[in-house]
Amino acid sequence: MWLRNQSIPAGVDSGLWKKIWKLRVQPKVLHFGCRAMSGILATKVELNTKHVYVNSLCSFCNMVEESTMHVLVSCNFAKSCWIRSSLNITSFSQHYFYNWFQDLMSSNSGEQLEEALMVAWAIWNARNNLLWNQKSTTTVEVILSARTHLYQWQCAQQSKLEPPLSHLRLGRR
């Protein structure tokens, strides 16, 4: 499989994909991340390439075409979200989301990458909420949503590993 609009085969860095699939986030977030990194997220630019003709301007800024990299990273709204996150974002200069996330992976821990994927997913949800429901979201709400969903998912997964209380022996006095 080739990344859309890139000359980099997706299988070249199999270590990257393995690391992504090991992140402790919801499966739907992993699938979102893989779609974003493969260049097949249903952005307005991507829809137009599939002959679904829509206004291609970004729903947030209404000034630049809505590509994956723009809507998730380089749009001023997205930049504000990333700045509010606790992540070590050194550059917004990459042209493709795949390359940007690859750079992010080299300078952040697994926990930070989980938050990064959740922030990107929350930005995408804010975009969809604005586009389809005409409801705007603040950058604070995006970060709070990302962290809350991540924390709740990880707590739920942790509780699956712990035995139910009914199976614990309770000491009697």
Solvent accessible surface area in square Angstrom, and as a share of the most:
residue,aa,sasa,rsa
1,M,156,0.70
2,W,161,0.56
3,L,2,0.01
4,R,77,0.28
5,N,106,0.55
6,Q,28,0.12
7,S,97,0.63
8,I,54,0.27
9,P,42,0.27
10,A,8,0.06
11,G,58,0.56
12,V,101,0.58
13,D,46,0.24
14,S,58,0.38
15,G,43,0.41
16,L,9,0.04
17,W,33,0.11
18,K,129,0.55
19,K,86,0.37
20,I,0,0.00
21,W,117,0.41
22,K,157,0.66
23,L,12,0.06
24,R,128,0.47
25,V,6,0.03
26,Q,35,0.15
27,P,74,0.46
28,K,111,0.47
29,V,0,0.00
30,L,15,0.07
31,H,101,0.45
32,F,14,0.06
33,G,0,0.00
34,C,21,0.13
35,R,109,0.40
36,A,2,0.02
37,M,1,0.00
38,S,5,0.04
39,G,18,0.17
40,I,63,0.32
41,L,9,0.04
42,A,45,0.35
43,T,2,0.01
44,K,19,0.08
45,V,39,0.22
46,E,14,0.06
47,L,50,0.25
48,N,37,0.19
49,T,70,0.41
50,K,107,0.45
51,H,136,0.61
52,V,73,0.42
53,Y,164,0.62
54,V,60,0.35
55,N,98,0.50
56,S,24,0.16
57,L,61,0.30
58,C,0,0.00
59,S,25,0.16
60,F,43,0.18
61,C,32,0.19
62,N,98,0.50
63,M,139,0.62
64,V,73,0.42
65,E,100,0.45
66,E,0,0.00
67,S,41,0.27
68,T,17,0.10
69,M,13,0.06
70,H,18,0.08
71,V,0,0.00
72,L,0,0.00
73,V,0,0.00
74,S,37,0.24
75,C,2,0.01
76,N,103,0.53
77,F,39,0.16
78,A,0,0.00
79,K,65,0.28
80,S,46,0.30
81,C,0,0.00
82,W,2,0.01
83,I,129,0.65
84,R,137,0.50
85,S,11,0.07
86,S,74,0.48
87,L,17,0.08
88,N,71,0.36
89,I,34,0.17
90,T,113,0.65
91,S,44,0.28
92,F,53,0.22
93,S,98,0.63
94,Q,61,0.27
95,H,140,0.62
96,Y,70,0.27
97,F,5,0.02
98,Y,3,0.01
99,N,30,0.15
100,W,6,0.02
101,F,1,0.00
102,Q,57,0.25
103,D,68,0.35
104,L,8,0.04
105,M,14,0.06
106,S,99,0.64
107,S,50,0.32
108,N,15,0.08
109,S,51,0.33
110,G,33,0.31
111,E,112,0.50
112,Q,64,0.28
113,L,0,0.00
114,E,9,0.04
115,E,21,0.09
116,A,0,0.00
117,L,0,0.00
118,M,1,0.00
119,V,0,0.00
120,A,1,0.00
121,W,24,0.08
122,A,4,0.03
123,I,0,0.00
124,W,24,0.08
125,N,57,0.29
126,A,5,0.04
127,R,7,0.02
128,N,39,0.20
129,N,48,0.25
130,L,47,0.24
131,L,48,0.24
132,W,173,0.61
133,N,82,0.42
134,Q,137,0.61
135,K,124,0.53
136,S,94,0.61
137,T,34,0.20
138,T,77,0.45
139,T,21,0.12
140,V,78,0.45
141,E,86,0.39
142,V,2,0.01
143,I,8,0.04
144,L,114,0.57
145,S,38,0.25
146,A,0,0.00
147,R,97,0.35
148,T,52,0.30
149,H,68,0.30
150,L,20,0.10
151,Y,150,0.57
152,Q,109,0.49
153,W,60,0.21
154,Q,36,0.16
155,C,57,0.34
156,A,46,0.36
157,Q,54,0.24
158,Q,95,0.42
159,S,68,0.44
160,K,149,0.63
161,L,142,0.71
162,E,94,0.42
163,P,81,0.51
164,P,80,0.50
165,L,145,0.72
166,S,99,0.64
167,H,135,0.60
168,L,82,0.41
169,R,235,0.86
170,L,144,0.72
171,G,79,0.76
172,R,233,0.85
173,R,284,1.03
